[in-house]
Amino acid sequence: MISQLVLATVLGTSATGVGTDPLESALDYAKQMEATVEATEAQEAAEEAAAIAAEAEAERSEAALAPSRSPSGDSIWYNLAQCESGGNWAYNGPSGYDGGLQFSPSTWSSMAPASYPDYAYLASPEQQISVAKATLSASSWSQQWPTCSAQLGL
C-alpha cells in the first residue's frame, strides 16, 4: 500500500489511477506516515515501560529472596527471625513465644544473662541473637526452631 501511495504521489494520481493534485496526495501520504511513526513510537514506549516494570519486579523478588544482612553479619539469625516472626523482634503475640526468634519464656529466663530484659520481646536483636547462640550450643536447630530451621536448610 505504501509503495502505491509513493508512486501515486510521484505520478500525481490516486492509488486507483484517477488523477489528483500531487500536493494533496503528498500531504495525505505525509499524514499517513506521521500516524504510522506515532503508533510505532507509542508501541516502543509501551514495550520499554513494560520491560522496566518487569526488571523492577525481578529486582524486588531477588531482594526478598536474598539473605538479610545485619551490621554484625548475623544474617542467618535475621533470616530465622523473618521466618519465625516476620522479622518483628518485638513480637509479643498469643503464641506463648516472643521476640524475633520466638523464645519460650522458660528458655529466655534460663539462657539470658541477668542484665538482659526479662522477656525476649523487650530485648534488642543483638541480645536475642546472643541468647539464641547460647541456646543453640546447648541444643539443636530442629529442637529450638523446627519449622523455620527446616525451611532455611539449617
C-alpha positions, 0 to 999 in steps of 0.5 A: 500500500505504501509503495502505491501511495509513493508512486501515486504521489510521484505520478500525481494520481490516486492509488486507483489511477484517477488523477489528483493534485500531487500536493494533496496526495503528498500531504495525505501520504505525509499524514499517513506516515506521521500516524504510522511513526506515532503508533510505532513510537507509542508501541516502543514506549509501551514495550520499554515501560513494560520491560522496566516494570518487569526488571523492577519486579525481578529486582524486588523478588531477588531482594526478598529472596536474598539473605538479610544482612545485619551490621554484625553479619548475623544474617542467618539469625535475621533470616530465622527471625523473618521466618519465625516472626516476620522479622518483628523482634518485638513480637509479643503475640498469643503464641506463648513465644516472643521476640524475633526468634520466638523464645519460650519464656522458660528458655529466655529466663534460663539462657539470658544473662541477668542484665538482659530484659526479662522477656525476649520481646523487650530485648534488642536483636543483638541480645536475642541473637546472643541468647539464641547462640547460647541456646543453640550450643546447648541444643539443636536447630530442629529442637529450638526452631523446627519449622523455620530451621527446616525451611532455611536448610539449617 
